[in-house]
Amino acid sequence: MAPLREAAPLTIMTFTGFIGDVCMLPLRAIIAVCVRWRIHPNVLTFIGVLINVAAAWALAARRFVLAGVVMVVANIFDFIDGKVARELQMESPFGGFWDSVMDRFSDISLFIGLIYLYSNMRRTDYVMIAALAMMFAILTSYTRARAESIVEKCKVGFMERPERIVLFMIGAFTNRMGAVLWVILVLSILTVADRIYFTWRELNARTKPTIA
Amino acid sequence: MNRSPLTVPLRAIWNALYWTHERATWQYDVMVIAILAFVWLTPPDWLRDPTASGTGPIAWLIHLFR
């Protein structure tokens, strides 16, 4: 009798995976150019931040489509810096630190752009929504960083930086920034809660005595 | 095992709230579709969006079938 062959695991291409793969095609070319020119990854990170500040200005000026285009350019730099560092074997602890600090700077800039816009429009409700979304967006990364100093990994929760950035772009290009801010706010609160719960559970499991 | 009919929907709600799924999984796709539906289909008036224009497809459909 022929031996039973183990069934190969079925891999299904998800639509978000497909979009990711499509976006990677031009990015690979940009990464190759940066590697050839040996551009320092920390410089790429900094250029990304400067462009993000321009996006924040465009948001503040209510020029949403321009802001969307500038955000796309800024986040190309933001996305490729780590990959270029790996290719050039320039990964360093300072590079990781610099990258995450600059990410917070970019995030806060975009929120401040929107807060400026809504305060100019005398819309205190949306000033508050944008401010709270900013607070929980920062807490999202803080809870993970703090948790990972006491537990091994804390990657629970949906609303991380890439999701936030893509939502900002969708809001800018389709002129639905209000709905996007609500989504960012609610899902960032949930993400922070998930991370607190996960860390509490991990620490609790660790301190429980084992029965021999 | 005697399972309550509420087990599956409650579990789905818990899994959506306590998110542990990776990107590019079917659960991630479902979440993305739900978010995009909310962003694009909710009429901006309902959220009192100060910058959005137009009523959005849901309000348009309600108007069409009224």
Interface residues (C-beta under 8 A of the other chain):
Chain A: I12 T14 F15 T16 G17 G20 R62 F64 L117 Y118 M121 R123 D125 Y126 V156 G157 F158 L167 I170 G171 T174 N175 R176 M177 G178 A179 V180 W182 V183 L187 L190 T191 D194 Y197
Chain B: L17 Y18 W19 T20 R23 A24 T25 W26 Y28 D29 M31 V32 I35 L36 F38 V39 W40 T42 P44 L47 R48 D49 P50 T51 A52 S53
